[in-house]
């Protein structure tokens, strides 16, 4: 029978909403309540050497910063993870796993530097970390390219490989297509994760579909408290724990997630709301970076229909990386 685990990415992906400035008290609160809820894996922030250390922010220049923020806290049975956007934190900034609060590190694998990123994953593995290979914007891969990537990941043998739907483009059919392609080729000892975004309001239903897929492979599903996260947000963690308890025989304490929302997350939402919005629908339906629709909507000179027409004009090579000069020219034309 397949093993299903949940990962809480509130402190990491949620940081896109508030520039990772949760405040140290709320960071401790979110961490401890996630542990109390029995969440299997907790992602506590980004490692990024371009940033200065700040006790109030869940983004640090090195593993020492993570130790200073969370090292004295009891993490119970939960495994603790950080994330690196490959190229932003050199291996020299990462101590050995035995000296770190982090049990593992998830590495964002971008298509154009995917092979270099996998080599970096190998260096982290040598340091003793549980390593996740996270190919972002998975919809940008053809089946042939994904098959090739899986073959390289099989050589690495990380702890997990994740399906990362960066812009919330996948519907259930496409998600399960990618999963079946990966599941049939990936080393059976490597877990498969799923990180959803809610641009099409499908994060929860897609996650349920994957959890119910007929497979013997271990699965790991990402969620965040109240869905806090980049753009339209993530799959709400409280929905995942509720479903897992009711249908999968799990014993998560959803009340602790509700306390996270009540004591810390609602205050953030009041200032900077996330969730399904027209600008995120527009970018997702046109397979493009969210900043394109945001840029055009801020003009306040275009109808939604006109914005949609401009987004449809974006060339495939320009879709996934925001280019202000390019979108301004389309706008003027």
N, C-alpha and C positions, 0 to 999 in steps of 0.2 A: 504493500500500500504506500502511495506517495506521501512524502513528508511536506507539510505546508507551514511556512514560517511567515511572520510579519515583521516589517522594518519600519520604524518611525523616523521620517526624514524632516520633522518639524523644524529642528534647529538649523538644518542645512538649507533645504529648499525654501523653507519659510523665510529665510534671511533675504531672499530676493525682494520681499515686500518692504522690509524695514532696514535694509542695508546691514543686516545681521546685528543690529543694535537692539537686542532684547533687554539688556540690563542684566547684570550678574544674578540678581535675586530671581528674576523670572527664568533665567537659564537653568539655575539650580532647581527651581520648581518644576519646570518642564522635564528635566532629566529624571528627577526622583519620582515623579508621578508616572512617567513612562515605565520606569523600573517596577514600580508598584503594580502597574497594570499587567505586568508579565510579558511585555513586548519582547520578542526574541532578539531583535537587533535594533540598536539605537544609533542613528547617525547624528553626531554632535556638532558638525560644522565643516567648513572648508579649511584646507591647508593651502596657503597662498603666500609665498615669500615676498610679494609686493606690498603686503599689508603690515602695518605696525601692530604690535600686540596691544589689546585693549580688553580689560576685564569685563567690559559690558558687551563685547561682540563675539559671536560664535564663528569668527574667521580669524585664523592665527597664522603667523609666518612659518611655524614649524611645530613639531610634535611637543616640544617643551611648552609651548603655549597651551596646547590641549591639556597637558599635565597640570599646569597652573590653574586652569579653569575648572577641571573636573576630577583631578587626580585624587582628591581626598574624599570623594563621594563613593558610597557603596552602590555598585551596579548589580548586585544580586546575581541572578542567573542570566541576565542580559549580556549580549556581546556588544561591544562599543566600536563604532566605525567613524572614520573621517573620510572626506572626499578630496581628491586632487583633480583639477582640470589640467590634464597633461601639458607640461611646459611652464606651469606657473609655480612649481615648488620642486627644486632640485633634490636629488637623492641625499645630498649632504645635509639637508635640513630635517631628515627623517632618522630618528634614533632606532635602535633595534627594538623589536616588539616587546622583548622582556623588560625594557625600561620605559614602556609607554602605556598609558591608559587605553590606548587603542588596541583592540584585538585584530582589527582589520582595516584596510583602506580600499575605497572604491575609486577607480580611475576612469575619468571621462575619456573615451576613445573616439576622437573625431576622425572622420573618414580620410581626410587628406594626410593625417599623421598617424594612421592606425597601427602601422607596423612598429614605428618608434615607440608609440604608447605601450604596445604589448611588451617590448623589450624593457621598458620602465617597470611594468608590472612584474616582470621576472626579477628585477633588482629588489623590489619590495618583498617579494616572496622569499628571497634569500635572507632578508632581515627578519623573517619569522612571522610576517603578517598573513592573515587570511585576505586574499586579494580578489576583488571583483573587477572584471573587465566590463566596462559600461559603454558599449557603442551607442553614442547619442544620435538623434535624428535618424533612427533606424529606417524610416521610410525613404531615405536617400540611397539605400542599397538595392541593387538588383539581386535576384535570387543567386546568380552566379557569384557576385561579389560577397554576398553573405556566406555562401558555401565556402569560399576561399578564406574568409575571416574565421569561420568556425574551425577550419583545418589548422590555422595558425594558433587559435586558442587551445586546441587539443594538445599542441606541443607544450604550451605554457602550463596547462592543467591548473587553472586558478580555482578558487573555492566556488566561484559563481560567475556566470555571464548573464547580463541583464538585457531585456528588451526595453529600450528607452525611447518612449514616444514623446520627444521633446516638445513638439508643437501640438500634441493632442489630435493627430490626424487619423489614427487607426479606428476603424470600426471592428466589430467582433470577427467578421470574416477575415479581414486582413491580419488582425492580431493572431488568430489561430493558424493562419497560413504561415506567418513568420515562426510561430512557436513550433509547428509541425516540422518545418524545414530544419530548424535548429535541433529539435529533439531527436530527429532521426540521424543526425550526424555528430552531435556533441558527445564527448566522453561521458559515459553514464554516471561517473562520480562527480560531475560538475553540476551544481544547481543552476536553475534558470530563474532569473528574477524578472519582474515587470514593474516599470515606473511609468505611471500614466499622468497625463494632464487633461484638464476638463474642458477644453475648448468646445467640444461637441456634446458635453454632458454625458460622456460615455465612460469616464474613469471607473466608476463603481461597477457598472454592468459588465464592462470588459474584464475587470478583475475577477468577478464572480464566474464568468465564462471560463477563464483560465484555471481557476481553482477547481472547477468541475470537469476539466479535461481529462480524458482517459489516458493516463501516463503513469509510469512507475518513478519518474524523475522527481527529485526534490524541487519544490517551488518556493519562491520568496516574493512576497507582494509588498510594495511600498505604499505607505499612506502617511498623512500628516493630520494633526489635530485640526478639525474644522476645515480640512482641505487647504490650509495655508500653503502658498507656494507661488512660483513664477507664473506670470500671465493669468490664466483662468484657474490656477491652483491645481492641487493634486487630488487623489482619491481620499476622502475623509477617513481617517484612521478609526473613528468611532463606529462607522458603518462596517468596516472590515472586521473589527473585534466582535461586534454584535452578530454578524453573519457566521463567523467562525465558531462562536459559542453555540449558536442555535443549530447549525447544520453540519459542523465538522468535528464536534466533540471536544472543542477547545475550552479553555478556562481563563480567558482574559478578563480583566476587571475593567469593563467599559466605564464605570463610574469615575475611575481615575482620569480617563481621557476627557470626560465631561468637566472634571475639575480643572484640567489644563486649559480648556476652552474658557471656562468661567473666570478663572483667576488671571490668566495671561493673554489668551488669544483674542478675546472679544475687544479688549482695549486697542489692539493693533488694527483689528478689522474696522473699528469705528473711525480710525484716521486714514487708513489706506485699504479699502475693500478690494477683495479679489473675487474670483468666481466667474461664471458664465457672463460674458459681456459681448456686445456687438463687435467691438474691435477685435476680440479674440476669435469670434466666429469668422469674421472676414479674412483674417490671416490664415486660419486653419483651412477654410474652404478653398483658398488659393495657394496652399502649400508654401507659404512664405513666412519670413521672420515677423514676429508681432510688432516690431518697431515700424514697419512699413504702414500698417493700418493706423497705428497711433500717430505717426507723423502727419498723415493725410487728414485724420479727424481733428487734429489740433489746428489745422488751417481754418476750420469753421466756414469754409466757402463751398463745400461740396456736399451733395446728397449722398446717402449711403449707397444708392445705386451707382453713382459716379465713382465713388471710392472703389467699389467692387470691380467696376470696369477697368480702372487704372491698375489694380492689383493683378487682374488677369493678363495685363500686358507685360508683366515682369518676366524676363527671360529666365529659363531654368537655372542658368549659371549664377544668377543674381539672387535667387529666392531665399536661400538659407542664411546668408550673411548680410546684415543691413548695410546699404550703401546710400547715404543721404544725397550725394550728388546725383546718383542715378534716379532715385525716386523723385527728386525735385525736377529733373528734366522731363520725366513722364508726366508729372503734374502740369508743368508749363505747356508741354505739347498738347 
